[in-house]
Structures are given as structure tokens and as C-alpha cells.
Amino acid sequence: YSPGLDGAGDCQQLAGVTCDHNGNVVELDLNGLALRGELPSSIADLTSLERLAISNNQLSGQLPPAIFSSPVLKRLDVTHNHFSGPIPCP
């Protein structure tokens, strides 16, 4: 997340996004939004992300390995998509 989407950097205004008191994205809840394509590797740039819920979409390709090395990610829900390839174990 980059402050400046609305000039104030209030990511709480974005549906499915939860931020901490510093404006860091800590949760993305994007379940059931009919998202298509691959999950971008830039998801790992959200270094404070604790919960990522992207189930019930039409996402495909491999999961970016970098998300599995995050020391803060506690919950990952990628069910009911079309991902392929290995799931790295940290």
C-alpha cells in the first residue's frame, strides 16, 4: 500500500482491506470477487500482511514463492481457485 490513493493514505476506505494504525495493509479479504489471472509476485511487497483470503475466485498459475517466506503471514486461504505447481514449505 502506498499512501496517496486519496491524498490521506487511508487504506481503510478500500473494500476488503484492513490496515494497522500505521497504514500498513495487514489483511486482504478478496474472497468471491471473480478475480482472474495470476496472483502477482508483488503481493510480497505487502510486508505487514498477516491474512490473505482469496478463495472462490478464478485465479491460476503458480503461487508466488515469496509469500511463503513472509515472517508475519499467519493465514492464507487460496481454496477454490485454479492454482498449479508446488506449494513451498518454509
Stockholm file with secondary structure:
# STOCKHOLM 1.0

chainA/1-90         YSPGLDGAGDCQQLAGVTCDHNGNVVELDLNGLALRGELPSSIADLTSLERLAISNNQLSGQLPPAIFSSPVLKRLDVTHNHFSGPIPCP
#=GR chainA/1-90 SS CCTTSSSSCCGGGSTTEEECTTSCEEEEECTTSCCEEECCGGGGGCTTCCEEECCSSEEEECCCGGGGGCSSCCEEECCSSEECSCCCCC
#=GC SS_cons        CCTTSSSSCCGGGSTTEEECTTSCEEEEECTTSCCEEECCGGGGGCTTCCEEECCSSEEEECCCGGGGGCSSCCEEECCSSEECSCCCCC
//
